[in-house]
Structure formats: structure tokens, C-alpha cells
Amino acid sequence: MEEAAGPSESVALPSQIPSTGVEMVSVGQQETDIPGGADKADVQGLQPEGATVSGGRKKRGKKKSAAEPSHSVAGAAFSSVVYGKLSNLQRTDRQLSVSMPQAPDKGTIGRPRTLVSNCWNMTFQPKTVYMYDAEVLNLWRFDDTGRQLELRASPKEKRKLLGIVVSSFPEGILFDGGRIIYSDNPLPDVTDTGIDREFIYDDSDLLERRKLKYKIIFTGRRNTVDIVEFLERPNGQSVCSLQDSLRILDCAAKLACEGPFRCLGRMAIFDLEATKKIFGKLLQIHRGFIMTVRPQWKLRINVDMTFKAFFPSGNLADILYEKYGDDMCLHSEAIYKDISGIRLQSPRIYRKNPADPPHVRLFTAHGVSKLPASKLMIEDINQTVKDYFNVTYGHKLQYSHLPCIKVKKDRDVFYPMELLEVIPFQNPKNTTDLAAEVIRCSAVRPEERFRELEKFCRSYLVRGPALLRRYGMSVLDGMQSVAGRELPTPAANFGGGHEPLGRGKWFVKRFHSSAYGGQAIRFIVISLPPNPREDGARRSLAAELEREGRSKGMHFQLVGDFSLQPQELAHRMASLSSQADLVIFILGNKFSYSHIKVLGDITLGVRTQCIQSATLRKRGVIGNLLLKINAKLDGINWVLQPFDNGEHIMVFGADVTHPSPTGNQLRRSVGAVTGSLSDNLMQYRAIIFQQMTNRPQQTAINEVINDMQSITLELLKDYSRRNNGPPSRLIFYRDGVSEGQFEKVLLEELAGIQRACIDLGREIPITFIVVQKRHHIRLKPQDDAGNVAAGTVVDTEITMKSEFDFYLCSQEGIQGTSRPAHYRVLYDDNNYRSDALQMFTFALCHAYARCSRSVSYPAPTYYSHLAAFRGRDWLTSNEDEKHLIKNGRFLVNNKQLFSLFFC
């Protein structure tokens, strides 16, 4: 373990950092003094102020009478909070406003480090900007006689058409790529009731005249001076109120760099040429840049690299040849799956009149012929496709042995593959390792990443594009340096006293407490489906588990190893559930995984562990398996010293996962809330649910957790039963919430947590923190080419000047450039100091039982993410939903309820 940076660090554990002194907390219209810790509570910095302390442990036993003092929030004030008058929320008839708690101080614990961030300073002059909403209603083309023929257009095509309309507007007007238009001057005749307009344009590819009808509505006027006011005089204002102004600046920054790039999405631009082509998987990956304007201590622009996979562009025959080679004709079914729905373009061989210039035609792939172009007949004219294109267009096919592409959905119209070009920037087909390929390509080391970002900014932003100046912005040269600190690592107890953990990773010699208290763990190993080559692997796995488990205090007893066909699974599992405590599956593919988890987690209540057969050969797999198995079977791998002090803190994690746009069976968002069950914060229960919605199931996405009150109450009761009373304070880590959703999450989820406390009959102070990973802040040491060390924290310069937030990179950088997590404190009854919350959070990143590394965000949040994805796995099993879900909750078997079965 590294040496502490100063004398105070040797004892500066999270539980030993005092909270702030007396502060004024606004509750409704009254102000209440919150007593600071001036006595023994100072030593236990994560204890509620006013709690009784004896020997470092809060006394339990009899219930508190009405005459006894309350916890850290005065009774009258707390009752007004929990019944909906949230202390930092105000609702008016015009809008909703949220006042975030201000940072009480800046942290001091840890070894100082000078870092560089991917942020650039800006000068800014506020402007008045007019905002409009526009939508394409109809589209027509004109035939040779001048008649109008109406065309269908997809939402994506309509957005592209709207961009064509906006390009005809006066210079300097911004289009966000969706339906929002910004202008620094009012558009003539456009009012808040809207106006329908027609627009005629020439399609340069198809060489035909088209007409569209669109509606445009004036939605408001925005003066970006609110950004300046926020930076100079925040007055409790939240960054949530700046979202409209920030979107305007983001849009201007993106469009200012549009020339040599392709704009995709609200903030991203991509290189026209691919960074990497993987024809064997029909992928090409493009590098892009994302720019966001951030109101930090100063107004800055944050620029980062991003990578996205697309279907390869270019000649279709060349693309497919790279994957299938000379045997392309034998794979027509596979090719159809690969290219179905892909947009294609013909060569310029079509003319409306003999004197007209040639133009292209656009098609969509709907199938593949079984015969090659040299044999496929066009029945109406009794010609092969090969002969037709030779005679009619003078195109002599070079590869007439290749199959043709069906280009009409309802008719057998086929086109030679070699004459078709794939239109660029189309989404790829889902492949099993799509994400892995993108991750590999995006793993750019810090030195290279920062060098490329600086080169981009100097080329396209720093020189001052006219569009940026028009909206009041000028980017200054030079990345922003920031002061960071390396927090000291916590110590852990592995059953033989506390010992320091390594920075970012450590070795587990023995578990703190092994599953079943060292009694025999009966287990079975099953290959699914049967594979004779895995018979030896099963026996070897069982022997290694027994041997290595014994060294960590676990006693495994093998009661069977055999193979199963997938169709035998349900019947055999039912008979085995009473014979074994654990069933380990070696899977040849992933198709049985969801079915296994439904049987184990819901139907039978038996603990299961799946492992891919290819993974068995990897180094360290047995040690990782034992970490997961011990946690699943209610063992405790280690206990962190900061949490081994008898303090009754309960931590929560929450996450909601959403179906992809092509969502198949995953009709609704699935979420999970995890709550700690033990004072050492190593044991958890998860409640997994399907989000309620009134919208069509195929498009139902709901981020705010609907049933937070009853979920929290149930978890509080579980904790109280296990610990002879309720917790003294709650710390809630919420994942997956963007700035625009802060207000709604506070009003609905926080209110639900507070009302759950009232239902329990207790006044429990709450700290509510949002954990964000979908940001684009990156850090590197100023004097080093590598990543920042695990435990690096930043709470100045690039954070919000008036809010309680910090960046913490708690994980070791293994590949690419580490991304810190951004912690935003939205509500804080506990009045934590920065050091206390940062150290507590960093310690929680060491509490994740699945690996002996500090992870990128706190264990309860990670567990909620795993649990939500387990819910999605259950839904993909094709099991009838009525057997999986009741009243929105997944029906986890009672035998599994209080375990980390999802670990």
C-alpha cells in the first residue's frame, strides 16, 4: 500500500471525518438549525448528529419514546418534508425549480496531483435566441407530366428532409438534427400557433423535383444571459434550469465543425472515413468527436472522442466477398439476414428522357436470389438479369456468377449485386461481439487521446468559426489543468484482522466468512449441451473448485457431473434442486442462459452459476468463480474497515434499463433497487420490477421509478428485522439519470423514500446522490502519459461552482483512458463534508464482491445494474410473463430473496 500523503491521512477513514457545523436548511418557508457534531459524533463522521454514541456504536434496544430527541432533522421540519414539501424543491404554476445543496467545502484528504482535463476555456457574450419546433407533414414527387405523387417517408427521412429545408434559410440558423430550430433573429410570420409551408427542391441524386409540406411553430425566446447569471450569482439556481441555453451552444459548436465531418445525433460528428473495417463481421467503426458546453467554475467546452459501428459502405459485392469468399452463392440465407433492410444505391444509368443527364435510384434490400445473375430469368422479357443490363444499359457484368438482390418488397425485382453501393452511416446488424469490437477500437491511451483532442480543437474550434462567434462563443487555446487528489485506500478484514488493500486491486487469500460456515456445499457440474470434449473439463473444474475453495475456507462436495440436452433442463433441474446447494453449468452457447436463470431464480430457488466453455481456459477463472459463488451463497468475501464500526448506515442503489429501439420482447423498461442488509454494507437484497407506463408497450421507456415508496419501505423493514431496528441514516446512489431528469427524480423518487420513512414511523436523514457515467470528462496526469491512479478525485474547476459534486476515478485504468464517475448530490439531510462523502464513496467501490478490484462506481449501484439486467434476461426466456411478474414485480423465489443471486 502506498504511503499516506500527510499526517492526517493515516487515520482519515470515512467514518472518522466530522460532518459540518451548524447550517441553515430551508424547509418550506421556515429555517431550522441542524446541530453540528461538536462531541463524540465528530469522531464517527457518518453517524447522524444527535445520535447516542457509546464506545463507537449507537445503542440499540428499546424503541424511542415520543419524548426522546429526534435524529438530525427536527421533527416539525421533517414532517413537512416527508409529506411532499421537499426542502429544496419548489413548484410554481409556471415551472418547476430545484435548488441543489451547495458543497459545504472542498476536500483536503489525499496526495495532491496536478491533472489535465479535456476542457477548454471560452469567452462568452449572451445572445437572444428564438426557438422553433418543425415537422415534415407530407412529401410528393412530380412525374413527367407534372402530377404530384405522394411518397411515404420514415421519421429518419423526415429529419433529413427538414435539414434540407433549414439549409435554405438565411445563414446562421441552427438545426439540431431532430425537429428543433434556433435562430438569432426571428423567422418572419412564424407564430406560437404555427404555420404550414411548402418547399420545392431538386433531388440531386434522383434528378427529380420534389415538394414537401412542413409545419413550424415558435416555441419561445431564450436569452443565454442565464448562463452568465448562473456562473456569477447562482443564488441556489440549478444547472437544470440552463438546459435550453446549453443545447443552443452545443448545437452551434457541432455545426461549426460540420464541414469535414458527418453530424449524427445531438452532439456527435464523425470522420467520413472509417477508422477500422471488419468485413468478416460486416462492421466498420468511425471515430467521432462530441462537444458539450459546461458551466463549470467558468464556462468551458468539453471535447471528447467517441466511436460508433456502422454497416460497411462501398460496393456490396466487395463487402460480402470479404465475408463469404467464392462460396457466396451457397450462403443466400445468411446474406439475406446480413443485408435485410440495408439502403442501397444504383449507378448513374437512369434517364427520364434520352437528353437528360443520368441519375441514380435508391433501393432497400429485401432478399437474395438463389440463382446467379447469369441464370436468373426476367420472365416478362425472357432475358437473364446479366443480358438485360448488358443490352439495356451497356453494363457487362464481371461477376455474373453472384446472386442478385431483391429490391422490391412486394415484387420479385432483382438487381446485380456488383452494381449496388451501400449508402454510408447505416446502423449495423446486431452481432454477438459488436460492443466488444467498438470497445477495442475506442481503447485509446490517454497520451494519444489528449493529443488528438488538442489537434481537433486547434483545427476547428480555437481558430474561431464564424458560427460560434455569431452565438457569442470563442474557444481559447490550451486544455484546463485541475488540482486532483489520490485518496488513501481503505483496509479490509479477510477474517484475520485488517490489512491495507492495494490501489485498485488486491489478492484474496481467504474469505472473511465462507458460505455455509465451512459446512459442505453440495454442487453439481453440468455441460449444456453435451460435448464429449468437456467431460474432462467438468472433472477438472470440480477438482480445482474443491482445492482452491479449501484454501479460502470453503468446503465443496461434488454430488454429480454429467451432460444435458437443453430440452431435458427443466425436468432434471426440478429433481436436482433438493440434492444440491449449487448447480454449475458449462455452456457451449448463450441460448440456454435465460432459461437456466428463470428456473434457478424464480421457479425452483436453487443457486446457479453459468460459465462459457471457452472461459474455462482463461487464467484466474477459478478465483473469480469462488468470489461470485461465496457471495451468492451468503458468504462475505471481505469487510472494509470504514464499515466495520457498528454504525447503522443503510445504502441503496437504483438503476433502470431500457429496451433497445428494436426492442423485440423487451417491451418495457426494467429496473432494480438494492438495499444493504448488514451494517458492514456487504450483503444486499434487490427488488426487480417492470416499469409502469400508459404508452404503447413497444415504445415504453420510463426512467423515473414509479413505486419507490413501497420498494424503499420493504427494504427498510428487511434491514430493521436483521439489525434489531432501522438504520440511522440512508445514502442513496441513483444511476442512469441525466441532468434534465433531476427535477422529476427528486419530486417523485426522493418523495417516495421520505414517505417510506414516515410509513416506518421513523425520521431518517437521507442523502440522495446521482452517479453519472455518460459524461465526457477525461483526466490524465500532467507529468505522465498513463491513466490517473485509482482513487483520484477532483472537486474544483471542472465541477459545478455552486453545487455539491465531484469526479472520482475509483478504478484502475486497464485499457484506454479511464472515465471517472460524476457524483451529483441532489439532496443531503446529513450535511456531509466533501472529504466524508468522497472517502465513503471510494470505500464502497471496494465492496463489490464479484472481483478483487475497486470498481468504477459504488457496489450498491453496480448490484442494481446487474439485478436490472437479470430481469431483462428473464424476459428473454420466452416464459409466460404471468409466471414471472405480478403487480409489476418479478417473482423471485423466496429462497433467493435475501441473497446476491444476481451476482
Buried (B, 14 or more C-beta within 10 A) or exposed (E): EEEBBBEEBEEBBBBBBBBBBEBEBBBBEEEBEBBBBEEBBBBBBBBBBBBEBEEBBBEEEEEBEEEEEBBBBBEEBBBBBBEEBBBBBBEEEEEBBBBBBBBBEBBBBBBEBEBBBBBBBBEBEBBEBBBBBBBBEBBBBBEEEEEEEEEEBEEEBBBEBBEBBBEEEEEBBBBBBBBBBBBBEEBEEBEEEBBEBEBEBEBEEBBBBBBBBBBBBBBEEBEBBBBBBBBEEBEBBBBBBBBBBBBBBBBBBBBBBEEEBBBBBBBBBBEEEBBBBBBEBBBBBBBBBBBBBBBBBBBBBBBBBBBBBBBBBBBBBBBBBBBBEEEBBEBBEBBBEBBBEBBBBBBEBBEBEEEEEEBBBEBBBBBBBEBBBBBBEBEEEEBBBBBBBBEEBEBEBEBBBBBBBBBEEEEEBBBBBBBBBBBBBBEBBEBEEBEEBBEBBBEBBBEEBBEBBBEBBBEBBBEEBEBBBBBBBBBBEEBBEBEBBBBBBBBBBBBEEBBBBBBBBBEBEBBBBBBBEEEEBBBBBBBBBBBEEBBEBBEBBBEBBBEBBEEBBBBBEBBBBEBBEEEBBBEBBEEBBEEBBBBBBBBBEEEBBBBBBBBBBBBBBBBBBBBBBEEBEEEEBBBBBBBBBBBBBBBBBBBBBBBBBBBBBBBBBBBBBBBEEEBEEBBBBBBBBBBBBBBBBBBBBBBBBBBBBEEEEEEBBBBBBBBBBBBBBBBBBBBBEBBEBBBBBBBBBBBBBBBEBBBBBBBBBBBBBBBBBBBBEBBBBBBBBBBBEEBBBBBBBEEEEEBBBBBBBBBBBBBBBBBBBBBBBBBBBEEBBBBBBBBBBBBBBBBBBBBBBBBBBBBBBBBBBBBBBBBBBBBBBBBBBBBBBBBBBBBBBEBEEEEBBEEEBBBBBEBBEBBBBBB
